[in-house]
């Protein structure tokens, strides 16, 4: 029922309704409302004001079918089920857009945002946090929308989107630089020059600084180029393709690299772009599409380092076709070339190829140990994050896989001994973390904490581009034990690492999943939902790793059920089921069962919920994951108690 603004004679009753509309599940405790609206008053005075505001709000809202529209349930004040709120609509539309990755789907939530959240309450403290959260997400959505358009060659539409970013934050230099690039790609170089002039003037007047060196270099590229200069277009399109790869959009990268090839005149440059295009096709598991680009690049490699990169891609192509013997041989050759003539990224890429081939062939464990033995006297340097993070990702299959999880602890101890003999510090840190993870899953808290702490100590001297996983596992352990302040500290440390790691899609997926779990353990479902949304945003920016974000789905489904979001709970249950179907794992099947149980809770089907939680507990127990088995059992018992209360009240179906 619409309520016209003139119905509100006072601000506080309107603020009460807005608070409830913004709250998860549209419900808040009276104490929360009093603290938000009258923080300066004692509880008695604030309570009196709340009663007055509630009376006035109910009078303004009226009734629907004889029922009041603000309901009291114990200490809670609630809006009725089925209440439609435009903010909730926005979040739903964003989720749909990020799942589809279709530009047209992005336009809808961008337009729904309009002037932001509650512009009439600009100076109200209670509105500040949700307004800023919505604003930051909207900026991210506009970025994703513009990047999709750019990768598809819709340059003028992309430029209009980036103009919104510049208007929202005129001092955001990267948005100005992006707009300059789009203008140049579209042949609108005069506008690119004017955009740079505006940026330079803004920075000088507002901050007293010049544009960053990279922005100045970009301007010089554009300023010195002519409309017919193919080199300028090639460079810019190649840069677009690199950005699309980074954000997990290989289809967009292929289109951008194709544009770069169309204008390329230099053979070595063309060979490099062909190689990148082949890599983007392989990211989509399309070896037949990659093959012609590899063939074209083979004759254009200017040196051994580039030749080694092509050999590594040939190894990837071979494993995509199921020829693992050839894939291993080529990956070993690529590794040797990279060690002799390549750079750190080349070595890391070859090691990743070897690790993945070993994983799919079922001999990842001895393969990793052999690699660690070969590290004796070798400094990994900046390769450490990629080497360790990639193997940490593969190790999750060991921790959660049927027939694998039972002896991970023993394997971790063996690997630690090998790493110590080789004096390979990063490998020692890896082994300590894996050992701590196996103990954590078995609820051996003290031993797990000691191992994870040691892993952090060994990773820390490696600098900012270290590995976030041991810090995240420590956060998980702290949340399990109720040490919520410690969990927050560990999450913050992990976030700093994730910000600069070259393995961002792994780090952010794990980070937000762990943050969601920590928030759920603190009984803060609204923070869980915020972490879920942050995961979607990170996946759109950096790409996704289903393995690393697996925990998010049972936790997200539970939070959605707690706030009455049936659609969200079922979306997480479906995602968990899809992931569980990709690998034979009782633990991941248990996550799917747990998420399905929470979706049943959201539906009000407590019988199905109890059965699904009990199934989850049994599956967790099969792989020895004691903590999660006990947690699922507790959830089943809670649902059973709810059923008993309902039956006592005579509502059990006949």
C-alpha positions in Angstrom: 0.0 0.0 0.0 1.6 3.3 -1.1 2.0 6.0 1.6 2.4 9.6 0.3 5.1 11.7 2.0 2.5 14.1 3.4 1.2 11.3 5.6 4.3 11.7 7.8 4.0 14.6 10.2 7.3 13.8 12.0 10.6 12.4 10.9 11.1 9.7 13.5 8.0 7.6 12.6 9.2 7.7 9.0 12.7 6.8 10.1 11.3 3.8 12.1 9.6 2.4 8.9 12.8 3.0 6.8 14.9 1.2 9.4 12.6 -1.8 9.3 12.6 -1.7 5.5 16.4 -1.8 5.4 16.8 -4.5 8.0 17.4 -8.1 7.0 14.0 -9.8 7.0 12.4 -6.4 7.8 12.7 -7.0 11.5 14.7 -5.4 14.3 14.9 -5.6 18.1 13.5 -2.6 19.9 16.9 -2.0 21.5 18.5 -1.8 18.1 15.9 0.8 16.9 16.3 2.9 20.1 20.1 2.9 19.7 19.8 4.0 16.1 17.2 6.7 16.5 17.9 8.1 20.0 21.5 7.2 20.8 21.9 10.1 23.2 19.0 9.1 25.5 18.8 6.5 28.3 16.8 3.3 27.7 13.7 4.6 29.5 13.5 7.9 27.5 14.3 6.1 24.3 11.6 3.5 24.9 9.0 6.2 25.5 10.0 7.9 22.2 9.8 4.6 20.4 6.3 3.9 21.6 5.2 7.4 20.4 7.0 6.9 17.0 5.4 3.4 16.6 1.9 4.7 17.3 2.4 7.5 14.8 3.8 5.2 12.2 0.9 2.8 12.5 -1.5 5.6 12.2 0.1 6.8 9.0 0.4 3.4 7.5 -3.1 2.3 8.4 -4.1 -1.4 8.2 -4.3 -4.0 5.5 -7.1 -6.5 5.6 -7.7 -5.5 9.2 -4.0 -6.1 10.3 -1.5 -3.5 11.4 1.5 -3.1 9.0 4.1 -2.9 11.8 3.9 -6.1 13.8 5.2 -6.8 17.4 6.7 -10.3 17.9 8.1 -10.4 21.4 11.0 -7.9 21.4 10.9 -7.6 17.6 9.2 -5.1 15.4 8.6 -6.4 11.9 7.1 -5.4 8.6 4.7 -8.1 7.2 5.9 -10.9 5.0 5.8 -10.0 1.4 6.8 -6.4 1.9 8.4 -5.0 -1.3 11.4 -2.7 -0.8 13.3 -1.2 -3.8 16.7 -1.8 -2.1 15.9 -5.5 -1.9 14.9 -5.4 -5.6 18.2 -3.8 -6.4 20.2 -6.5 -4.7 18.2 -9.2 -6.5 18.7 -7.6 -9.9 22.4 -7.2 -9.3 22.7 -10.9 -8.4 20.9 -11.8 -11.6 23.2 -9.6 -13.7 26.3 -11.0 -12.1 25.2 -14.5 -12.8 24.3 -13.8 -16.4 27.2 -11.5 -17.3 24.9 -9.9 -19.9 25.2 -6.1 -20.3 21.4 -5.6 -20.7 20.9 -7.3 -17.3 23.2 -4.7 -15.7 21.3 -1.8 -17.0 18.3 -2.5 -14.9 19.8 -2.3 -11.4 21.9 0.7 -12.5 18.7 2.5 -13.4 16.9 1.3 -10.2 19.7 2.9 -8.1 18.8 6.4 -9.4 19.8 9.0 -6.8 21.0 6.5 -4.2 19.6 5.4 -0.9 17.3 7.9 1.0 18.7 11.2 -0.4 16.2 13.0 1.9 18.0 11.5 4.9 21.5 12.5 3.8 22.6 13.6 7.3 21.0 10.8 9.4 23.7 8.6 11.0 21.5 5.5 10.8 21.3 5.8 7.0 25.0 6.4 6.4 26.3 2.8 6.5 23.7 1.2 4.2 23.9 4.2 1.9 27.6 3.8 1.5 27.4 0.1 1.0 24.8 0.6 -1.8 26.9 3.3 -3.4 30.1 1.3 -3.5 28.2 -1.7 -4.9 26.6 0.5 -7.5 30.0 1.8 -8.6 31.2 -1.8 -8.9 28.2 -2.7 -11.0 28.8 0.2 -13.3 32.4 -0.8 -13.7 31.4 -4.4 -14.5 28.8 -3.1 -17.0 31.4 -0.8 -18.7 34.0 -3.6 -18.9 31.6 -6.0 -20.5 30.6 -3.4 -23.1 34.2 -2.6 -23.8 35.2 -6.2 -24.2 32.3 -6.6 -26.7 33.4 -3.6 -28.7 30.5 -1.4 -27.7 32.8 1.5 -27.0 30.4 4.4 -27.0 28.0 2.7 -24.6 31.0 1.8 -22.4 32.1 5.4 -22.4 28.7 6.6 -21.3 28.9 4.1 -18.4 32.4 5.3 -17.4 31.1 8.9 -17.5 28.8 7.9 -14.6 31.9 6.8 -12.6 33.6 10.1 -13.3 30.5 12.0 -12.3 30.1 10.0 -9.1 33.8 10.6 -8.1 35.4 13.4 -10.2 38.8 12.8 -8.5 38.9 9.1 -9.4 41.9 9.1 -11.8 41.5 5.5 -13.0 38.0 6.3 -14.3 39.3 9.3 -16.2 42.1 7.2 -17.7 39.6 4.5 -18.6 37.4 7.1 -20.4 40.4 8.4 -22.3 41.2 4.8 -23.5 37.6 4.3 -24.6 37.5 7.5 -26.5 40.8 6.6 -28.2 39.6 3.1 -29.1 36.4 4.7 -30.6 38.5 7.1 -32.7 37.4 10.1 -30.5 40.9 11.3 -29.7 40.0 15.0 -29.3 37.6 14.0 -26.6 40.3 11.8 -25.0 42.6 14.9 -24.9 39.9 17.1 -23.4 39.3 14.4 -20.8 42.9 14.4 -19.8 42.9 18.2 -19.6 39.9 18.1 -17.3 41.6 15.5 -15.1 44.8 17.5 -14.9 42.9 20.7 -13.9 40.8 18.9 -11.3 43.9 17.2 -9.6 45.8 20.5 -9.6 42.9 22.6 -8.1 41.6 20.0 -5.6 44.8 18.2 -4.6 47.7 20.1 -6.0 49.2 17.1 -7.8 49.7 15.9 -11.4 48.2 12.7 -12.9 50.1 9.5 -12.2 53.0 8.6 -14.6 51.0 5.8 -16.2 48.1 8.2 -17.0 50.6 10.7 -18.5 52.1 7.9 -20.6 48.6 6.9 -21.8 47.9 10.5 -22.8 51.2 10.8 -24.7 50.3 7.6 -26.6 46.9 9.1 -27.5 48.2 12.6 -28.2 51.0 11.4 -30.5 48.8 9.0 -32.5 46.9 9.7 -35.6 43.5 8.3 -36.5 45.0 5.9 -38.9 47.8 4.7 -36.6 47.3 0.9 -36.2 49.9 0.5 -33.5 47.9 2.7 -31.0 44.7 0.7 -31.6 46.6 -2.6 -31.2 48.2 -1.6 -27.9 44.9 -0.4 -26.4 42.9 -3.4 -27.5 45.6 -5.8 -26.2 45.4 -4.0 -22.8 41.6 -4.5 -22.9 42.1 -8.2 -23.5 44.5 -8.5 -20.6 42.0 -6.8 -18.3 39.2 -9.1 -19.4 41.4 -12.2 -18.6 42.2 -10.7 -15.2 38.4 -10.3 -14.5 37.6 -13.9 -15.5 35.9 -13.0 -18.8 37.8 -15.0 -21.4 35.1 -14.7 -24.0 35.4 -10.9 -23.8 39.2 -11.3 -23.9 39.0 -13.2 -27.2 37.0 -10.4 -28.8 39.5 -7.8 -27.6 42.5 -9.7 -28.8 40.8 -10.3 -32.1 40.5 -6.5 -32.5 44.1 -6.1 -31.6 45.2 -8.7 -34.2 43.1 -7.0 -36.9 45.3 -3.9 -36.6 48.7 -5.5 -35.8 51.6 -5.1 -38.2 54.5 -6.2 -36.1 55.2 -10.1 -36.3 56.5 -10.5 -32.8 53.5 -8.5 -31.4 51.1 -10.5 -33.5 52.6 -13.7 -32.2 52.2 -12.5 -28.6 48.6 -11.6 -29.1 47.9 -15.0 -30.9 49.3 -16.7 -27.8 47.1 -14.7 -25.5 44.1 -15.4 -27.6 44.9 -19.2 -27.5 45.1 -18.9 -23.7 41.7 -17.2 -23.5 40.2 -20.0 -25.6 41.7 -22.6 -23.3 40.3 -20.9 -20.3 36.9 -21.7 -21.9 38.0 -25.3 -22.5 37.9 -24.9 -26.3 41.1 -26.5 -27.5 40.0 -26.6 -31.2 39.5 -22.8 -31.1 42.9 -22.3 -29.5 44.9 -24.6 -31.9 45.0 -22.1 -34.9 46.3 -19.3 -32.7 49.0 -21.5 -31.3 50.0 -22.6 -34.8 50.1 -18.9 -35.9 52.2 -18.0 -32.9 54.7 -20.9 -33.3 56.4 -19.2 -36.2 56.5 -15.8 -34.7 58.1 -16.4 -31.3 61.1 -14.0 -31.1 63.0 -15.8 -28.3 63.2 -18.9 -26.2 61.1 -17.3 -23.4 58.2 -16.8 -25.7 58.7 -20.3 -27.2 58.5 -21.7 -23.6 55.2 -19.9 -23.0 53.8 -21.6 -26.2 55.0 -25.0 -25.0 53.2 -24.4 -21.7 50.0 -23.6 -23.6 50.5 -26.8 -25.7 50.6 -28.7 -22.5 47.3 -27.1 -21.4 45.8 -28.0 -24.8 46.9 -31.6 -24.5 45.3 -32.1 -21.1 42.1 -30.5 -22.4 42.1 -33.2 -25.0 42.8 -35.9 -22.4 46.4 -36.7 -23.6 48.0 -36.4 -20.2 51.3 -38.1 -21.1 51.9 -35.5 -23.8 50.7 -32.8 -21.4 53.2 -33.8 -18.7 56.1 -34.0 -21.1 55.3 -30.6 -22.6 54.8 -29.0 -19.1 58.2 -30.4 -18.0 59.8 -28.9 -21.1 58.1 -25.6 -20.5 59.4 -25.6 -16.9 62.9 -26.2 -18.0 62.8 -23.4 -20.6 61.2 -21.0 -18.1 64.0 -21.8 -15.5 66.6 -21.1 -18.1 65.2 -18.2 -20.1 61.8 -17.1 -18.7 60.6 -14.9 -15.9 58.9 -15.7 -12.6 55.5 -15.8 -14.2 56.6 -18.3 -16.7 58.0 -20.6 -14.1 54.9 -20.3 -12.0 52.7 -21.1 -15.0 54.7 -24.3 -15.8 54.5 -25.4 -12.2 50.7 -24.8 -12.2 50.4 -26.9 -15.3 52.4 -29.8 -13.8 50.4 -29.6 -10.6 47.0 -29.7 -12.4 48.1 -32.6 -14.6 49.2 -34.5 -11.6 45.9 -33.7 -9.9 43.7 -35.0 -12.8 45.9 -38.1 -13.0 45.6 -38.8 -9.3 49.2 -38.4 -8.4 49.2 -34.8 -7.1 50.7 -35.8 -3.8 53.9 -37.4 -5.0 54.1 -34.8 -7.8 54.1 -31.9 -5.3 56.7 -33.6 -3.1 59.0 -34.1 -6.1 58.6 -30.5 -7.0 59.5 -29.5 -3.4 62.6 -31.7 -3.5 63.6 -29.9 -6.6 63.4 -26.5 -4.9 66.5 -27.1 -2.9 68.7 -24.0 -3.3 66.0 -22.3 -5.5 64.6 -19.0 -4.4 60.9 -18.7 -5.4 60.9 -15.0 -5.0 57.7 -13.4 -6.3 56.5 -16.8 -7.6 55.7 -18.0 -4.1 52.1 -16.8 -4.0 51.2 -18.5 -7.3 53.1 -21.7 -6.5 51.6 -22.1 -3.0 48.2 -20.6 -3.7 47.5 -22.9 -6.7 48.6 -26.0 -4.7 46.5 -24.8 -1.7 43.5 -24.8 -4.1 44.2 -28.3 -5.3 44.8 -29.5 -1.7 41.1 -28.8 -1.0 40.3 -31.8 -3.0 42.5 -33.8 -0.7 40.8 -32.4 2.4 37.3 -32.9 1.2 37.5 -35.8 -1.2 36.3 -39.3 -0.4 39.2 -41.7 0.0 41.6 -38.8 0.4 40.7 -36.9 3.5 41.5 -39.7 6.0 45.3 -39.4 5.6 45.9 -35.8 4.8 47.4 -35.2 8.2 50.0 -37.9 7.6 50.7 -36.6 4.1 51.2 -33.0 5.4 53.7 -34.3 8.0 55.7 -36.1 5.3 55.6 -33.0 3.0 56.8 -30.9 5.9 59.8 -33.2 6.4 60.7 -33.0 2.7 60.4 -29.2 2.7 62.7 -28.9 5.7 65.3 -31.1 4.1 65.1 -29.0 1.0 65.2 -25.8 3.1 62.2 -24.6 1.1 60.6 -22.1 3.4 57.4 -21.5 1.3 56.9 -25.2 1.0 57.2 -25.5 4.8 54.6 -22.8 5.2 52.3 -24.7 2.8 52.7 -28.0 4.7 52.1 -26.4 8.1 48.9 -24.8 6.7 47.7 -28.1 5.2 48.4 -29.9 8.5 46.5 -27.2 10.4 43.5 -27.4 8.0 43.2 -31.2 8.5 43.3 -30.8 12.3 40.8 -27.9 12.2 38.3 -30.1 10.3 38.6 -32.7 13.0 38.0 -30.1 15.7 41.5 -30.5 17.2 41.5 -26.8 18.0 44.8 -26.3 19.9 46.9 -28.3 17.5 45.3 -26.6 14.5 46.0 -23.2 15.9 49.7 -24.0 16.5 50.1 -25.3 13.0 48.3 -22.4 11.3 50.2 -19.8 13.4 53.5 -21.4 12.3 52.4 -21.2 8.7 51.7 -17.5 9.1 55.1 -17.0 10.7 56.8 -18.6 7.7 54.8 -16.8 5.0 55.0 -13.4 6.7 58.6 -12.5 5.7 57.8 -13.2 2.1 56.2 -9.8 1.9 52.8 -8.4 0.9 52.4 -10.9 -2.0 52.2 -13.8 0.4 49.4 -16.3 0.9 46.1 -15.5 2.7 44.8 -19.0 3.4 46.4 -19.7 6.8 45.1 -16.4 8.1 41.6 -17.3 6.8 41.8 -20.7 8.5 42.8 -19.0 11.7 39.8 -16.7 11.4 37.6 -19.7 10.8 39.0 -21.4 13.9 38.6 -18.3 16.0 34.9 -18.0 14.9 34.3 -21.6 15.8 35.6 -20.9 19.3 33.7 -17.6 19.8 36.9 -15.5 19.6 35.2 -13.0 17.3 37.7 -10.1 17.8 40.6 -12.4 16.8 38.6 -13.6 13.8 38.2 -9.9 12.6 42.0 -9.3 13.0 42.9 -12.4 10.9 40.3 -11.4 8.2 41.8 -8.0 8.0 45.3 -9.4 7.6 44.0 -11.8 4.9 42.3 -8.9 3.1 45.6 -7.0 2.9 47.2 -9.9 1.2 44.2 -10.5 -1.2 44.4 -6.9 -2.3 47.8 -7.5 -4.0 48.0 -11.2 -4.6 48.3 -12.4 -8.3 45.9 -15.2 -7.3 43.0 -12.8 -6.5 40.2 -15.1 -7.6 41.2 -17.7 -5.1 42.0 -15.3 -2.2 38.8 -13.2 -2.4 36.6 -16.3 -2.8 38.0 -17.8 0.4 38.0 -14.4 2.2 34.4 -13.6 1.7 33.3 -17.2 2.4 35.2 -17.1 5.7 33.9 -13.7 6.6 30.3 -14.9 5.9 30.9 -17.9 8.3 32.4 -15.6 11.0 29.4 -13.3 10.8 27.0 -16.2 11.0 28.7 -17.5 14.1 28.2 -14.0 15.6 24.4 -14.2 14.7 24.7 -11.3 12.3 22.9 -12.5 9.2 23.0 -9.0 7.6 26.8 -9.2 7.6 26.6 -12.7 6.0 24.5 -11.3 3.2 27.0 -8.4 2.8 29.8 -10.9 2.4 27.8 -12.9 -0.1 27.3 -9.8 -2.2 31.0 -8.9 -1.9 31.8 -12.4 -3.2 29.6 -11.8 -6.3 31.3 -8.5 -6.9 34.8 -10.0 -6.5 34.0 -12.8 -8.9 32.8 -10.3 -11.5 36.1 -8.4 -11.1 38.7 -11.2 -10.7 36.9 -14.4 -11.8 35.6 -17.2 -9.5 37.0 -20.3 -8.0 34.2 -22.7 -7.0 36.5 -24.8 -4.8 37.6 -21.8 -2.7 34.1 -20.3 -2.3 32.3 -23.7 -1.5 31.7 -22.8 2.1 29.8 -19.7 1.1 26.7 -21.6 -0.1 25.6 -23.4 3.0 26.4 -20.3 5.1 24.6 -18.0 2.7 21.6 -20.3 2.5 21.4 -20.3 6.3 21.6 -16.5 6.5 18.9 -16.1 3.8 16.6 -18.5 5.7 17.2 -16.5 9.0 16.0 -13.3 7.3 13.2 -14.9 5.3 14.8 -14.7 1.9 13.4 -17.8 0.2 14.8 -16.9 -3.2 18.3 -16.3 -1.9 18.3 -19.6 0.1 17.2 -21.6 -2.9 19.8 -19.9 -5.1 22.6 -20.9 -2.7 21.2 -24.4 -2.4 21.2 -24.8 -6.2 24.8 -23.5 -6.5 25.9 -25.9 -3.7 24.2 -28.8 -5.5 25.8 -27.9 -8.8 29.3 -27.8 -7.3 28.8 -31.0 -5.3 27.9 -32.8 -8.5 31.2 -31.9 -10.1 33.4 -34.1 -7.8 32.8 -37.2 -5.7 32.9 -35.8 -2.2 30.8 -36.6 0.8 31.9 -33.3 2.4 30.8 -31.2 -0.6 27.6 -33.2 -0.8 27.1 -32.4 2.9 27.4 -28.7 2.1 24.7 -29.2 -0.6 22.5 -31.0 1.9 23.0 -28.3 4.5 22.2 -25.6 2.0 19.0 -27.5 0.9 18.0 -27.9 4.6 18.2 -24.1 5.1 16.1 -23.6 1.9 13.5 -25.9 3.4 13.6 -23.8 6.6 12.9 -20.7 4.5 10.0 -22.6 2.9 8.6 -23.6 6.4 9.1 -27.3 5.6 10.7 -28.3 8.8 10.3 -32.1 8.2 12.4 -31.8 5.0 14.9 -29.5 6.8 15.5 -31.9 9.6 16.1 -34.8 7.2 18.5 -32.7 5.1 20.5 -31.5 8.2 20.7 -35.1 9.5 21.9 -36.2 6.0 24.5 -33.5 6.1 25.7 -34.6 9.5 26.1 -38.2 8.4 28.0 -37.2 5.3 30.4 -34.9 7.2 31.0 -37.8 9.7 32.0 -40.1 6.8 35.0 -38.0 6.0 35.8 -37.2 9.7 34.9 -33.5 9.6 33.9 -33.5 13.3 33.1 -29.8 13.7 30.8 -29.6 10.7 29.1 -32.9 11.6 28.4 -31.6 15.1 27.1 -28.3 13.7 24.7 -30.0 11.3 23.5 -32.3 14.1 22.8 -29.2 16.2 20.9 -27.6 13.4 18.8 -30.8 13.0 18.1 -30.8 16.7 17.0 -27.2 16.6 14.6 -27.9 13.7 13.3 -31.0 15.6 12.6 -28.8 18.7 10.7 -26.4 16.4 8.6 -29.2 15.1 7.8 -30.4 18.6 6.7 -26.9 19.6 4.6 -26.7 16.5 3.0 -30.1 17.2 2.2 -29.2 20.8 0.3 -26.2 19.4 -1.7 -28.6 17.3 -0.4 -27.4 13.9 1.0 -30.7 12.7 -0.5 -31.7 9.4 -2.8 -34.7 9.4 
